[in-house]
Amino acid sequence: MREEHELFLTEGPEEFENFQITNEDVPLKEGIAYPFIKAIQMVNNRLQETNPEEKQLFEIILLSTHSAEGGVRIINSVKHYDIPAALMLYHEYRTADEHLKVAFDGDSVLFSDETDVVFREQGLDEVIKYEKDREHVPIGEGPLKKFAMILGEMKKKFSPENDPICTYLVTARSGKDLGKRAIKTLRDWGLQIDEAFFMAGAPKGPLLAQIQPHIFFDDNLHNIRGARAHGIPSALVPSCCN
Ligand SMILES: [Mg+2]
């Protein structure tokens, strides 16, 4: 993203983000770490060829200081180059005493449970197909959407540099296959989430321990327990299937 970074330095973050949104369907060029990632993938593939049950594989995590809003270009690029990675979009480290930090799970919390239902009834491959078919259709509203929207309205009362509210999306979705519809839904709602973490099924507790939110909402008891094990105050959001 060298050229884009130039733009960031010369024109500033707003121009940079607009550029990334306008060009979100144009894959980013391969960067210096690309051959390394491809070599890691090759080893993973070889391990799985040797033993299809193999669990000890390299995990690839893509970290970017990109906003969630501008993140669609990264998701499209990850898809274009077929890199299965957990994706984390975050701005900067924010100190707890200067910010109200609220973290939300995605499905069955910010979003409705429609994708969870498809996953439970038909499995992961069908979910990926389901989401791709509905890429441009926003996901339904979940029980915490209204609260998140109110936080979003309050955020707008401050300039970005002085905004004391920080919101996070911490979802089990993968960025590559299931990230796009989630980000597009937030965009459709006009809901600005500061940082988005697509965990691709990785445990949420260790990440939440880094974020240190004042509260974390999730519909999955396992995730709540994981957060609590790291001392994170968390609330279980009841959904139809608990
Ligand atoms: Mg959920």
Residues whose N, C-alpha, C, O or C-beta is under 5 A from the ligand:
A	BS01	MG	D105 G106 D107 S108 D219
